[in-house]
Amino acid sequence: MGRQITVRDIRAMKQSGEKIPMVTAYDYTTAYQADQAGIPLLLVGDSLGMVVLGYDSTIPVTIEDMVHHTKAVVRGAKRAHVVSDLPFMSYQVSEEIALSNAARLLQEGGAHSVKLEGGERIASTVDRIVGCGIPVMGHLGLTPQSIHGLSGYHAQGRVAQEATQMIRDARALEDAGAYAVVLELVPDSLAGVISRELSIPTIGIGAGALCDGQVQVVHDMLGLYTQFMPKHAKRFAHLGDDMTSAFRSFIDEVKEGLFPTEKESVEMDPEVLRSVTASLPSR
Ligand code: KIV
């Protein structure tokens, strides 16, 4: 498929049983590489607050941060569908504020859809945004923007009341017009029930193999963010180690005068240089 992937294509993948891979991207180069590799869905996640900006949660991320990073990702994504996170408090205060922030991610950032956290309580907001022609991805289970209310990064939906509520939330998002739902840190079996219940795709992170797709934070899967490794992440590369060893080699070669060599240097006609130095006034 040479053209840009649409939410219709994403939904069709579920119908045909084709699993949906999604990764986060926060900059042009990563988006370009993931896009070239064939990733159909790129998420400009507010996880950028932690892995790019160095905060200890997603709470400080602003809509300006999201617009800025979304622009870069969209420039790198020739084919992938780009979904951008509405950050903390950019959609909870009122539906009007939610609409105008969702519009900013599309108009200024160039995103193709937006993602927000929450279920039944946020369903009418989802309905309003979708009604304006902006596709919405939901996010249930561990919702990092509510980290203080959830008292930490724990699995969600293990007890009956939470599991029942999550199924209700998922149905409410589908009814409100969401085109997909992220399930984060949810027991595999519950994620399987939700995936069967919904006609829209579920994209899991720490939610097992029964989801219709899988998302990974790119810094985790590339081994770039080494301070913390969530249980649900798998390292497909060790770029953090590669970076450290590259920096060390650079330090050594600079100190030992091994870099740069002629190959990395610019030549000049020695005659021209001789005439320049010969004509220099003495100091
Ligand atoms: O912000 C993010 O990276 C996310 C994923 C964990 C799904 O929301």
py3Dmol code that shows the C-alpha trace and the ligand (Angstrom):
import py3Dmol

protein = """\
ATOM      1  CA  MET A   1       0.000   0.000   0.000  1.00  0.00           C
ATOM      2  CA  GLY A   2       1.777   3.183  -1.212  1.00  0.00           C
ATOM      3  CA  ARG A   3      -0.722   5.709   0.151  1.00  0.00           C
ATOM      4  CA  GLN A   4      -1.161   7.008   3.697  1.00  0.00           C
ATOM      5  CA  ILE A   5      -2.809   4.478   6.007  1.00  0.00           C
ATOM      6  CA  THR A   6      -6.240   5.484   7.294  1.00  0.00           C
ATOM      7  CA  VAL A   7      -8.306   4.486  10.313  1.00  0.00           C
ATOM      8  CA  ARG A   8     -10.411   2.453   7.918  1.00  0.00           C
ATOM      9  CA  ASP A   9      -7.315   0.405   6.994  1.00  0.00           C
ATOM     10  CA  ILE A  10      -6.561  -0.108  10.703  1.00  0.00           C
ATOM     11  CA  ARG A  11     -10.073  -1.380  11.341  1.00  0.00           C
ATOM     12  CA  ALA A  12      -9.888  -3.601   8.249  1.00  0.00           C
ATOM     13  CA  MET A  13      -6.744  -5.217   9.671  1.00  0.00           C
ATOM     14  CA  LYS A  14      -8.791  -6.502  12.607  1.00  0.00           C
ATOM     15  CA  GLN A  15     -11.504  -7.824  10.280  1.00  0.00           C
ATOM     16  CA  SER A  16      -8.941  -9.745   8.230  1.00  0.00           C
ATOM     17  CA  GLY A  17      -7.085 -11.020  11.317  1.00  0.00           C
ATOM     18  CA  GLU A  18      -3.879  -9.116  10.485  1.00  0.00           C
ATOM     19  CA  LYS A  19      -2.075  -8.092  13.680  1.00  0.00           C
ATOM     20  CA  ILE A  20      -1.380  -4.362  14.054  1.00  0.00           C
ATOM     21  CA  PRO A  21       2.141  -3.244  15.123  1.00  0.00           C
ATOM     22  CA  MET A  22       2.396   0.268  16.581  1.00  0.00           C
ATOM     23  CA  VAL A  23       5.454   2.039  18.013  1.00  0.00           C
ATOM     24  CA  THR A  24       5.897   5.433  19.572  1.00  0.00           C
ATOM     25  CA  ALA A  25       7.939   8.076  17.752  1.00  0.00           C
ATOM     26  CA  TYR A  26       8.807  11.566  18.882  1.00  0.00           C
ATOM     27  CA  ASP A  27      11.145  12.847  16.165  1.00  0.00           C
ATOM     28  CA  TYR A  28      11.663  12.901  12.386  1.00  0.00           C
ATOM     29  CA  THR A  29      14.443  10.307  12.157  1.00  0.00           C
ATOM     30  CA  THR A  30      12.704   7.631  14.236  1.00  0.00           C
ATOM     31  CA  ALA A  31       9.437   8.191  12.389  1.00  0.00           C
ATOM     32  CA  TYR A  32      11.239   7.914   9.045  1.00  0.00           C
ATOM     33  CA  GLN A  33      12.982   4.642  10.024  1.00  0.00           C
ATOM     34  CA  ALA A  34       9.824   3.053  11.464  1.00  0.00           C
ATOM     35  CA  ASP A  35       7.807   4.155   8.451  1.00  0.00           C
ATOM     36  CA  GLN A  36      10.378   2.752   6.010  1.00  0.00           C
ATOM     37  CA  ALA A  37      10.360  -0.540   7.934  1.00  0.00           C
ATOM     38  CA  GLY A  38       6.597  -0.770   7.377  1.00  0.00           C
ATOM     39  CA  ILE A  39       5.116   0.156  10.769  1.00  0.00           C
ATOM     40  CA  PRO A  40       1.532   1.170   9.913  1.00  0.00           C
ATOM     41  CA  LEU A  41       0.706   3.125  13.071  1.00  0.00           C
ATOM     42  CA  LEU A  42       2.956   5.635  14.853  1.00  0.00           C
ATOM     43  CA  LEU A  43       2.029   7.043  18.246  1.00  0.00           C
ATOM     44  CA  VAL A  44       3.374  10.393  19.352  1.00  0.00           C
ATOM     45  CA  GLY A  45       2.872   9.343  22.967  1.00  0.00           C
ATOM     46  CA  ASP A  46       2.977  11.688  25.918  1.00  0.00           C
ATOM     47  CA  SER A  47       5.522   9.146  27.202  1.00  0.00           C
ATOM     48  CA  LEU A  48       7.880  11.613  25.501  1.00  0.00           C
ATOM     49  CA  GLY A  49       7.678  13.476  28.806  1.00  0.00           C
ATOM     50  CA  MET A  50       9.747  10.689  30.349  1.00  0.00           C
ATOM     51  CA  VAL A  51      11.907   9.255  27.561  1.00  0.00           C
ATOM     52  CA  VAL A  52      12.655  12.503  25.692  1.00  0.00           C
ATOM     53  CA  LEU A  53      12.152  15.354  28.150  1.00  0.00           C
ATOM     54  CA  GLY A  54      13.350  13.582  31.305  1.00  0.00           C
ATOM     55  CA  TYR A  55      10.297  14.155  33.542  1.00  0.00           C
ATOM     56  CA  ASP A  56       9.348  11.368  35.938  1.00  0.00           C
ATOM     57  CA  SER A  57       5.771  11.113  34.639  1.00  0.00           C
ATOM     58  CA  THR A  58       3.618  12.248  31.702  1.00  0.00           C
ATOM     59  CA  ILE A  59       1.825  14.872  33.815  1.00  0.00           C
ATOM     60  CA  PRO A  60       4.017  17.910  32.910  1.00  0.00           C
ATOM     61  CA  VAL A  61       3.643  17.384  29.137  1.00  0.00           C
ATOM     62  CA  THR A  62       1.818  20.279  27.445  1.00  0.00           C
ATOM     63  CA  ILE A  63      -0.184  20.553  24.254  1.00  0.00           C
ATOM     64  CA  GLU A  64       2.663  22.710  22.857  1.00  0.00           C
ATOM     65  CA  ASP A  65       5.117  19.833  23.499  1.00  0.00           C
ATOM     66  CA  MET A  66       2.771  17.471  21.666  1.00  0.00           C
ATOM     67  CA  VAL A  67       2.287  19.796  18.687  1.00  0.00           C
ATOM     68  CA  HIS A  68       6.064  20.312  18.398  1.00  0.00           C
ATOM     69  CA  HIS A  69       6.922  16.596  18.401  1.00  0.00           C
ATOM     70  CA  THR A  70       3.936  15.649  16.241  1.00  0.00           C
ATOM     71  CA  LYS A  71       5.135  18.014  13.500  1.00  0.00           C
ATOM     72  CA  ALA A  72       8.516  16.271  13.404  1.00  0.00           C
ATOM     73  CA  VAL A  73       6.988  12.773  13.312  1.00  0.00           C
ATOM     74  CA  VAL A  74       4.549  13.680  10.563  1.00  0.00           C
ATOM     75  CA  ARG A  75       7.442  14.926   8.377  1.00  0.00           C
ATOM     76  CA  GLY A  76       9.089  11.501   8.699  1.00  0.00           C
ATOM     77  CA  ALA A  77       5.959   9.388   8.155  1.00  0.00           C
ATOM     78  CA  LYS A  78       5.258   9.021   4.460  1.00  0.00           C
ATOM     79  CA  ARG A  79       2.833   6.131   4.808  1.00  0.00           C
ATOM     80  CA  ALA A  80       2.138   5.454   8.495  1.00  0.00           C
ATOM     81  CA  HIS A  81      -0.932   6.802  10.243  1.00  0.00           C
ATOM     82  CA  VAL A  82       0.163   9.206  12.991  1.00  0.00           C
ATOM     83  CA  VAL A  83      -1.854   9.322  16.208  1.00  0.00           C
ATOM     84  CA  SER A  84      -0.963  11.969  18.756  1.00  0.00           C
ATOM     85  CA  ASP A  85      -1.715  11.962  22.490  1.00  0.00           C
ATOM     86  CA  LEU A  86      -3.880  14.640  24.056  1.00  0.00           C
ATOM     87  CA  PRO A  87      -1.837  15.387  27.197  1.00  0.00           C
ATOM     88  CA  PHE A  88      -2.994  15.651  30.808  1.00  0.00           C
ATOM     89  CA  MET A  89      -5.743  18.265  31.325  1.00  0.00           C
ATOM     90  CA  SER A  90      -5.984  19.149  27.645  1.00  0.00           C
ATOM     91  CA  TYR A  91      -9.358  17.361  27.309  1.00  0.00           C
ATOM     92  CA  GLN A  92     -10.789  16.856  30.818  1.00  0.00           C
ATOM     93  CA  VAL A  93     -11.850  20.431  31.666  1.00  0.00           C
ATOM     94  CA  SER A  94     -14.556  20.837  29.026  1.00  0.00           C
ATOM     95  CA  GLU A  95     -15.571  19.339  25.699  1.00  0.00           C
ATOM     96  CA  GLU A  96     -14.878  22.695  24.003  1.00  0.00           C
ATOM     97  CA  ILE A  97     -11.294  22.742  25.264  1.00  0.00           C
ATOM     98  CA  ALA A  98     -10.912  19.094  24.244  1.00  0.00           C
ATOM     99  CA  LEU A  99     -12.167  19.900  20.745  1.00  0.00           C
ATOM    100  CA  SER A 100      -9.854  22.838  20.273  1.00  0.00           C
ATOM    101  CA  ASN A 101      -6.805  20.879  21.505  1.00  0.00           C
ATOM    102  CA  ALA A 102      -7.649  17.887  19.314  1.00  0.00           C
ATOM    103  CA  ALA A 103      -7.946  20.320  16.401  1.00  0.00           C
ATOM    104  CA  ARG A 104      -4.493  21.762  17.214  1.00  0.00           C
ATOM    105  CA  LEU A 105      -2.887  18.311  16.975  1.00  0.00           C
ATOM    106  CA  LEU A 106      -4.341  17.932  13.475  1.00  0.00           C
ATOM    107  CA  GLN A 107      -4.129  21.528  12.199  1.00  0.00           C
ATOM    108  CA  GLU A 108      -0.770  22.575  13.642  1.00  0.00           C
ATOM    109  CA  GLY A 109       0.831  19.190  14.272  1.00  0.00           C
ATOM    110  CA  GLY A 110      -0.437  17.399  11.168  1.00  0.00           C
ATOM    111  CA  ALA A 111      -1.559  14.277  13.135  1.00  0.00           C
ATOM    112  CA  HIS A 112      -4.134  12.015  11.526  1.00  0.00           C
ATOM    113  CA  SER A 113      -5.918  11.117  14.761  1.00  0.00           C
ATOM    114  CA  VAL A 114      -5.737  11.705  18.525  1.00  0.00           C
ATOM    115  CA  LYS A 115      -5.598   9.447  21.575  1.00  0.00           C
ATOM    116  CA  LEU A 116      -7.002  10.130  25.020  1.00  0.00           C
ATOM    117  CA  GLU A 117      -7.250   8.189  28.262  1.00  0.00           C
ATOM    118  CA  GLY A 118     -10.470   7.055  29.928  1.00  0.00           C
ATOM    119  CA  GLY A 119     -13.725   5.213  29.262  1.00  0.00           C
ATOM    120  CA  GLU A 120     -17.373   5.939  30.066  1.00  0.00           C
ATOM    121  CA  ARG A 121     -16.564   9.216  31.758  1.00  0.00           C
ATOM    122  CA  ILE A 122     -14.886  10.595  28.653  1.00  0.00           C
ATOM    123  CA  ALA A 123     -17.214   8.983  26.078  1.00  0.00           C
ATOM    124  CA  SER A 124     -19.246  12.114  25.318  1.00  0.00           C
ATOM    125  CA  THR A 125     -15.995  14.010  24.655  1.00  0.00           C
ATOM    126  CA  VAL A 126     -14.906  11.238  22.268  1.00  0.00           C
ATOM    127  CA  ASP A 127     -18.283  11.493  20.564  1.00  0.00           C
ATOM    128  CA  ARG A 128     -17.885  15.281  20.095  1.00  0.00           C
ATOM    129  CA  ILE A 129     -14.354  14.997  18.714  1.00  0.00           C
ATOM    130  CA  VAL A 130     -15.278  12.156  16.338  1.00  0.00           C
ATOM    131  CA  GLY A 131     -18.350  14.200  15.308  1.00  0.00           C
ATOM    132  CA  CYS A 132     -15.979  16.926  14.091  1.00  0.00           C
ATOM    133  CA  GLY A 133     -14.223  14.441  11.819  1.00  0.00           C
ATOM    134  CA  ILE A 134     -11.235  13.778  14.070  1.00  0.00           C
ATOM    135  CA  PRO A 135     -10.617  10.036  14.572  1.00  0.00           C
ATOM    136  CA  VAL A 136     -10.051   9.035  18.212  1.00  0.00           C
ATOM    137  CA  MET A 137      -8.110   6.151  19.755  1.00  0.00           C
ATOM    138  CA  GLY A 138      -9.051   5.286  23.355  1.00  0.00           C
ATOM    139  CA  HIS A 139      -6.726   4.129  26.161  1.00  0.00           C
ATOM    140  CA  LEU A 140      -7.837   1.912  29.073  1.00  0.00           C
ATOM    141  CA  GLY A 141      -6.214  -0.097  31.855  1.00  0.00           C
ATOM    142  CA  LEU A 142      -3.198   1.648  33.269  1.00  0.00           C
ATOM    143  CA  THR A 143      -3.740   5.255  32.251  1.00  0.00           C
ATOM    144  CA  PRO A 144      -0.475   7.025  33.134  1.00  0.00           C
ATOM    145  CA  GLN A 145      -2.076  10.495  33.307  1.00  0.00           C
ATOM    146  CA  SER A 146      -4.046   9.236  36.360  1.00  0.00           C
ATOM    147  CA  ILE A 147      -0.934   7.794  37.980  1.00  0.00           C
ATOM    148  CA  HIS A 148      -1.496   9.581  41.302  1.00  0.00           C
ATOM    149  CA  GLY A 149      -5.133   8.400  41.462  1.00  0.00           C
ATOM    150  CA  LEU A 150      -4.075   4.841  40.619  1.00  0.00           C
ATOM    151  CA  SER A 151      -1.306   4.939  43.267  1.00  0.00           C
ATOM    152  CA  GLY A 152       1.444   3.711  40.963  1.00  0.00           C
ATOM    153  CA  TYR A 153       2.112   1.762  37.779  1.00  0.00           C
ATOM    154  CA  HIS A 154       0.106  -1.402  38.562  1.00  0.00           C
ATOM    155  CA  ALA A 155      -1.872  -3.840  36.398  1.00  0.00           C
ATOM    156  CA  GLN A 156      -5.551  -2.911  36.144  1.00  0.00           C
ATOM    157  CA  GLY A 157      -8.674  -5.071  35.911  1.00  0.00           C
ATOM    158  CA  ARG A 158      -7.626  -7.995  38.092  1.00  0.00           C
ATOM    159  CA  VAL A 159     -10.622  -7.733  40.414  1.00  0.00           C
ATOM    160  CA  ALA A 160     -14.198  -8.322  39.236  1.00  0.00           C
ATOM    161  CA  GLN A 161     -15.425  -4.764  39.708  1.00  0.00           C
ATOM    162  CA  GLU A 162     -12.469  -3.295  37.761  1.00  0.00           C
ATOM    163  CA  ALA A 163     -12.773  -5.890  35.003  1.00  0.00           C
ATOM    164  CA  THR A 164     -16.519  -5.256  34.595  1.00  0.00           C
ATOM    165  CA  GLN A 165     -15.927  -1.511  34.479  1.00  0.00           C
ATOM    166  CA  MET A 166     -13.191  -1.927  31.872  1.00  0.00           C
ATOM    167  CA  ILE A 167     -15.531  -3.880  29.592  1.00  0.00           C
ATOM    168  CA  ARG A 168     -18.163  -1.147  30.021  1.00  0.00           C
ATOM    169  CA  ASP A 169     -15.521   1.495  29.268  1.00  0.00           C
ATOM    170  CA  ALA A 170     -14.402  -0.319  26.127  1.00  0.00           C
ATOM    171  CA  ARG A 171     -17.983  -0.617  24.876  1.00  0.00           C
ATOM    172  CA  ALA A 172     -18.611   3.068  25.644  1.00  0.00           C
ATOM    173  CA  LEU A 173     -15.547   4.069  23.585  1.00  0.00           C
ATOM    174  CA  GLU A 174     -16.648   1.936  20.642  1.00  0.00           C
ATOM    175  CA  ASP A 175     -20.190   3.350  20.857  1.00  0.00           C
ATOM    176  CA  ALA A 176     -18.762   6.893  20.956  1.00  0.00           C
ATOM    177  CA  GLY A 177     -16.973   6.246  17.660  1.00  0.00           C
ATOM    178  CA  ALA A 178     -13.389   5.441  18.702  1.00  0.00           C
ATOM    179  CA  TYR A 179     -11.551   3.538  15.943  1.00  0.00           C
ATOM    180  CA  ALA A 180      -9.225   1.566  18.281  1.00  0.00           C
ATOM    181  CA  VAL A 181      -8.423   1.202  21.991  1.00  0.00           C
ATOM    182  CA  VAL A 182      -5.063   0.808  23.712  1.00  0.00           C
ATOM    183  CA  LEU A 183      -5.132  -1.666  26.631  1.00  0.00           C
ATOM    184  CA  GLU A 184      -2.211  -1.085  28.991  1.00  0.00           C
ATOM    185  CA  LEU A 185      -1.179  -3.503  31.763  1.00  0.00           C
ATOM    186  CA  VAL A 186      -4.367  -5.562  31.637  1.00  0.00           C
ATOM    187  CA  PRO A 187      -4.501  -9.340  32.303  1.00  0.00           C
ATOM    188  CA  ASP A 188      -4.215 -11.300  29.037  1.00  0.00           C
ATOM    189  CA  SER A 189      -7.522 -13.099  29.556  1.00  0.00           C
ATOM    190  CA  LEU A 190      -9.465  -9.876  30.177  1.00  0.00           C
ATOM    191  CA  ALA A 191      -7.803  -8.239  27.150  1.00  0.00           C
ATOM    192  CA  GLY A 192      -8.917 -11.297  25.148  1.00  0.00           C
ATOM    193  CA  VAL A 193     -12.544 -10.835  26.273  1.00  0.00           C
ATOM    194  CA  ILE A 194     -12.462  -7.117  25.404  1.00  0.00           C
ATOM    195  CA  SER A 195     -10.870  -7.856  22.004  1.00  0.00           C
ATOM    196  CA  ARG A 196     -13.664 -10.340  21.215  1.00  0.00           C
ATOM    197  CA  GLU A 197     -16.362  -7.953  22.484  1.00  0.00           C
ATOM    198  CA  LEU A 198     -15.299  -5.022  20.301  1.00  0.00           C
ATOM    199  CA  SER A 199     -15.476  -4.694  16.537  1.00  0.00           C
ATOM    200  CA  ILE A 200     -12.689  -2.089  16.696  1.00  0.00           C
ATOM    201  CA  PRO A 201      -9.063  -3.184  17.260  1.00  0.00           C
ATOM    202  CA  THR A 202      -7.456  -3.399  20.679  1.00  0.00           C
ATOM    203  CA  ILE A 203      -3.758  -2.475  20.791  1.00  0.00           C
ATOM    204  CA  GLY A 204      -2.030  -3.991  23.801  1.00  0.00           C
ATOM    205  CA  ILE A 205       0.969  -2.996  25.863  1.00  0.00           C
ATOM    206  CA  GLY A 206       1.453  -5.472  28.667  1.00  0.00           C
ATOM    207  CA  ALA A 207      -1.962  -6.911  27.760  1.00  0.00           C
ATOM    208  CA  GLY A 208      -0.977 -10.219  26.159  1.00  0.00           C
ATOM    209  CA  ALA A 209      -1.136 -11.819  22.743  1.00  0.00           C
ATOM    210  CA  LEU A 210      -4.925 -11.847  22.356  1.00  0.00           C
ATOM    211  CA  CYS A 211      -5.043  -8.132  21.485  1.00  0.00           C
ATOM    212  CA  ASP A 212      -5.459  -7.190  17.829  1.00  0.00           C
ATOM    213  CA  GLY A 213      -2.221  -5.220  17.853  1.00  0.00           C
ATOM    214  CA  GLN A 214       0.798  -4.454  20.005  1.00  0.00           C
ATOM    215  CA  VAL A 215       2.422  -1.143  20.895  1.00  0.00           C
ATOM    216  CA  GLN A 216       5.874  -0.579  22.352  1.00  0.00           C
ATOM    217  CA  VAL A 217       7.588   2.570  23.532  1.00  0.00           C
ATOM    218  CA  VAL A 218      10.379   2.910  20.967  1.00  0.00           C
ATOM    219  CA  HIS A 219      13.045   3.736  23.584  1.00  0.00           C
ATOM    220  CA  ASP A 220      12.205   0.497  25.424  1.00  0.00           C
ATOM    221  CA  MET A 221      12.194  -1.737  22.352  1.00  0.00           C
ATOM    222  CA  LEU A 222      15.427  -0.284  20.989  1.00  0.00           C
ATOM    223  CA  GLY A 223      17.128  -0.494  24.390  1.00  0.00           C
ATOM    224  CA  LEU A 224      17.666   3.276  24.466  1.00  0.00           C
ATOM    225  CA  TYR A 225      16.082   4.020  27.815  1.00  0.00           C
ATOM    226  CA  THR A 226      18.091   1.959  30.251  1.00  0.00           C
ATOM    227  CA  GLN A 227      17.149   3.514  33.610  1.00  0.00           C
ATOM    228  CA  PHE A 228      13.962   1.466  33.815  1.00  0.00           C
ATOM    229  CA  MET A 229      12.726  -1.555  31.888  1.00  0.00           C
ATOM    230  CA  PRO A 230       9.001  -2.290  32.231  1.00  0.00           C
ATOM    231  CA  LYS A 231       8.108  -6.004  32.469  1.00  0.00           C
ATOM    232  CA  HIS A 232       5.990  -5.762  29.326  1.00  0.00           C
ATOM    233  CA  ALA A 233       8.785  -4.340  27.174  1.00  0.00           C
ATOM    234  CA  LYS A 234      11.087  -6.437  25.027  1.00  0.00           C
ATOM    235  CA  ARG A 235      14.449  -5.195  23.765  1.00  0.00           C
ATOM    236  CA  PHE A 236      14.764  -5.797  20.029  1.00  0.00           C
ATOM    237  CA  ALA A 237      18.083  -3.900  19.969  1.00  0.00           C
ATOM    238  CA  HIS A 238      20.607  -2.484  22.442  1.00  0.00           C
ATOM    239  CA  LEU A 239      21.084   1.020  21.089  1.00  0.00           C
ATOM    240  CA  GLY A 240      21.745   2.473  24.557  1.00  0.00           C
ATOM    241  CA  ASP A 241      24.819   0.236  24.928  1.00  0.00           C
ATOM    242  CA  ASP A 242      25.820   1.002  21.337  1.00  0.00           C
ATOM    243  CA  MET A 243      25.578   4.746  22.076  1.00  0.00           C
ATOM    244  CA  THR A 244      27.713   4.479  25.204  1.00  0.00           C
ATOM    245  CA  SER A 245      30.389   2.518  23.390  1.00  0.00           C
ATOM    246  CA  ALA A 246      30.303   4.923  20.415  1.00  0.00           C
ATOM    247  CA  PHE A 247      30.731   7.932  22.744  1.00  0.00           C
ATOM    248  CA  ARG A 248      33.642   6.174  24.496  1.00  0.00           C
ATOM    249  CA  SER A 249      35.347   5.398  21.182  1.00  0.00           C
ATOM    250  CA  PHE A 250      34.900   9.018  20.107  1.00  0.00           C
ATOM    251  CA  ILE A 251      36.459  10.287  23.361  1.00  0.00           C
ATOM    252  CA  ASP A 252      39.416   7.898  22.946  1.00  0.00           C
ATOM    253  CA  GLU A 253      40.025   8.740  19.292  1.00  0.00           C
ATOM    254  CA  VAL A 254      39.827  12.506  19.881  1.00  0.00           C
ATOM    255  CA  LYS A 255      42.205  12.283  22.831  1.00  0.00           C
ATOM    256  CA  GLU A 256      44.630  10.030  20.988  1.00  0.00           C
ATOM    257  CA  GLY A 257      44.534  12.144  17.812  1.00  0.00           C
ATOM    258  CA  LEU A 258      43.093   9.276  15.783  1.00  0.00           C
ATOM    259  CA  PHE A 259      40.071  11.312  14.736  1.00  0.00           C
ATOM    260  CA  PRO A 260      39.666  13.078  12.405  1.00  0.00           C
ATOM    261  CA  THR A 261      41.796  11.560   9.646  1.00  0.00           C
ATOM    262  CA  GLU A 262      42.254  12.867   6.104  1.00  0.00           C
ATOM    263  CA  LYS A 263      39.062  11.059   5.158  1.00  0.00           C
ATOM    264  CA  GLU A 264      36.973  13.296   7.417  1.00  0.00           C
ATOM    265  CA  SER A 265      38.886  16.509   6.557  1.00  0.00           C
ATOM    266  CA  VAL A 266      38.638  19.189   3.880  1.00  0.00           C
ATOM    267  CA  GLU A 267      41.578  19.719   1.478  1.00  0.00           C
ATOM    268  CA  MET A 268      43.022  23.016   0.311  1.00  0.00           C
ATOM    269  CA  ASP A 269      45.490  23.806  -2.453  1.00  0.00           C
ATOM    270  CA  PRO A 270      48.824  24.144  -0.535  1.00  0.00           C
ATOM    271  CA  GLU A 271      49.876  26.957  -2.926  1.00  0.00           C
ATOM    272  CA  VAL A 272      46.891  29.063  -1.913  1.00  0.00           C
ATOM    273  CA  LEU A 273      47.642  28.498   1.753  1.00  0.00           C
ATOM    274  CA  ARG A 274      51.324  29.357   1.220  1.00  0.00           C
ATOM    275  CA  SER A 275      50.408  32.665  -0.443  1.00  0.00           C
ATOM    276  CA  VAL A 276      47.973  33.480   2.376  1.00  0.00           C
ATOM    277  CA  THR A 277      50.521  32.812   5.136  1.00  0.00           C
ATOM    278  CA  ALA A 278      53.267  34.647   3.184  1.00  0.00           C
ATOM    279  CA  SER A 279      51.115  37.765   2.915  1.00  0.00           C
ATOM    280  CA  LEU A 280      50.108  37.821   6.611  1.00  0.00           C
ATOM    281  CA  PRO A 281      51.240  41.015   8.357  1.00  0.00           C
ATOM    282  CA  SER A 282      53.661  40.255  11.189  1.00  0.00           C
ATOM    283  CA  ARG A 283      52.291  40.609  14.714  1.00  0.00           C
TER     284      ARG A 283
END
"""
ligand_1 = """\
8
KIV
O 2.345 7.634 25.705
C 2.521 6.469 25.316
O 3.622 6.070 24.900
C 1.383 5.559 25.362
C 1.666 4.103 25.134
C 2.185 3.502 26.380
C 0.478 3.391 24.631
O 0.303 5.961 25.616
"""
view = py3Dmol.view(width=600, height=400)
view.addModel(protein, "pdb")
view.setStyle({"model": 0}, {"cartoon": {"style": "trace"}})
view.addModel(ligand_1, "xyz")
view.setStyle({"model": 1}, {"stick": {}})
view.zoomTo()
view.show()
